[in-house]
């Protein structure tokens, strides 16, 4: 039986600077891609305050 939960994850980061946040999420996603993970959809960004941003990326592994 295949454990679906181990084949899906959300990459997440939070930053007070949008440029640093983008840099961090891209670095984390690229690291997982080099280990066989694939992106599922695009990066989602949420502004949670005047200087607070959250970034999310769904990842899957076959």
Backbone bond lengths (Angstrom), bond angles and torsions (degrees), N, CA, C in turn:
res aa  C-N    CA-C-N  psi(-1)  N-CA   C-N-CA  omega(-1)  CA-C   N-CA-C  phi
1 X - - - 1.454 - - 1.530 109.01 -
2 X 1.310 117.43 132.58 1.465 122.95 -178.95 1.522 110.12 -85.40
3 X 1.327 116.94 128.18 1.458 121.57 178.49 1.521 109.00 -85.65
4 X 1.324 117.66 99.01 1.462 123.04 -176.94 1.520 112.37 -59.08
5 X 1.336 118.19 -35.84 1.466 121.05 -176.59 1.521 111.58 -62.43
6 X 1.307 118.34 -32.13 1.460 119.92 -179.60 1.532 111.84 -79.05
7 X 1.329 117.31 -5.56 1.455 122.12 -179.58 1.526 112.81 -105.96
8 X 1.318 117.28 9.77 1.458 122.04 -176.78 1.518 109.01 -142.30
9 X 1.310 117.34 134.96 1.460 119.82 174.98 1.514 109.82 -151.97
10 X 1.311 115.59 159.77 1.453 123.04 175.12 1.521 107.92 -110.53
11 X 1.319 116.66 123.54 1.458 121.80 173.32 1.522 105.78 -86.65
12 X 1.330 116.68 134.67 1.458 121.61 -174.76 1.520 110.23 -138.18
13 X 1.320 116.47 140.76 1.456 120.25 168.60 1.517 108.81 -148.75
14 X 1.310 115.23 160.45 1.455 122.66 -179.16 1.520 107.82 -133.32
15 X 1.330 116.56 141.57 1.454 120.07 -177.60 1.524 110.32 -151.66
16 X 1.315 115.46 154.21 1.465 120.61 174.50 1.528 110.45 -90.85
17 X 1.324 116.63 -4.28 1.458 122.27 -178.96 1.527 108.30 -129.69
18 X 1.324 117.03 122.30 1.468 120.03 -173.93 1.529 111.96 -63.04
19 X 1.330 117.80 -38.22 1.472 120.21 179.86 1.518 111.67 -65.05
20 X 1.325 116.97 -42.85 1.474 119.90 177.92 1.521 111.12 -67.84
21 X 1.322 116.51 -35.05 1.461 120.00 177.63 1.515 111.75 -63.71
22 X 1.335 116.30 -45.05 1.472 120.44 177.84 1.520 109.93 -61.76
23 X 1.317 116.34 -44.88 1.471 120.84 179.36 1.533 110.73 -59.13
24 X 1.319 116.88 -42.69 1.473 121.09 -178.64 1.518 111.95 -67.89
25 X 1.340 117.99 -46.85 1.468 119.56 -177.79 1.527 110.21 -65.58
26 X 1.330 117.77 -38.87 1.471 120.63 178.38 1.523 110.30 -64.15
27 X 1.320 117.29 -42.34 1.471 120.91 178.12 1.530 110.71 -61.25
28 X 1.326 117.01 -44.88 1.470 120.80 -178.80 1.525 111.51 -66.94
29 X 1.337 117.22 -40.51 1.466 121.25 178.58 1.535 109.88 -65.97
30 X 1.320 117.32 -44.74 1.470 120.11 179.61 1.523 111.74 -61.57
31 X 1.321 116.85 -37.11 1.467 120.08 178.17 1.529 110.71 -62.96
32 X 1.326 117.12 -43.39 1.470 119.79 177.80 1.530 111.08 -67.40
33 X 1.338 117.30 -38.62 1.474 120.28 178.37 1.524 111.07 -59.95
34 X 1.314 117.06 -35.95 1.463 119.98 178.93 1.525 111.76 -70.91
35 X 1.342 116.83 -12.92 1.469 121.83 176.97 1.522 112.06 -105.27
36 X 1.338 117.33 18.17 1.462 120.62 173.60 1.513 115.51 96.87
37 X 1.317 118.94 -0.54 1.458 121.69 177.76 1.526 109.53 -82.37
38 X 1.348 116.60 153.91 1.457 122.74 178.27 1.523 108.88 -126.92
39 X 1.332 115.51 147.35 1.460 119.08 176.88 1.515 109.93 -71.70
40 X 1.299 115.46 149.86 1.461 122.58 175.91 1.526 106.10 -125.39
41 X 1.327 116.35 99.54 1.462 119.88 -175.15 1.516 110.33 82.66
42 X 1.313 116.35 -163.97 1.457 121.55 -176.92 1.520 111.97 -107.34
43 X 1.310 114.97 176.89 1.464 121.38 177.83 1.519 108.59 -75.05
44 X 1.313 116.48 133.09 1.464 122.56 174.36 1.513 108.51 -101.58
45 X 1.314 116.09 137.85 1.455 122.00 179.89 1.516 108.95 -124.11
46 X 1.327 115.50 138.89 1.449 121.03 179.82 1.527 109.08 -132.95
47 X 1.295 116.65 127.16 1.466 120.47 173.67 1.520 107.16 -89.64
48 X 1.335 116.38 119.46 1.458 120.70 -174.39 1.523 113.10 -109.22
49 X 1.320 116.81 2.39 1.454 121.99 178.50 1.511 109.06 -178.03
50 X 1.329 117.24 179.24 1.465 119.34 -178.56 1.526 113.22 -59.39
51 X 1.309 117.97 -33.24 1.470 122.74 179.26 1.519 110.29 -133.05
52 X 1.325 117.03 44.93 1.464 120.67 -177.39 1.524 109.91 -142.77
53 X 1.333 115.68 122.42 1.457 122.13 -179.47 1.523 109.50 -129.65
54 X 1.336 115.63 142.25 1.463 121.68 175.03 1.523 108.01 -120.87
55 X 1.325 115.04 142.67 1.459 122.51 -177.70 1.527 108.71 -127.48
56 X 1.341 116.53 137.91 1.457 122.63 -178.05 1.517 110.25 -135.02
57 X 1.326 116.40 143.05 1.456 121.87 174.22 1.515 109.04 -143.85
58 X 1.325 117.02 122.42 1.469 121.90 175.39 1.524 108.86 -77.83
59 X 1.332 116.30 139.10 1.460 122.66 -179.51 1.534 108.77 -131.64
60 X 1.335 116.04 144.98 1.463 121.69 175.78 1.528 109.06 -129.09
61 X 1.318 114.10 156.09 1.468 120.30 175.45 1.507 107.91 -135.26
62 X 1.346 116.03 125.01 1.480 121.31 -179.25 1.506 111.20 -71.96
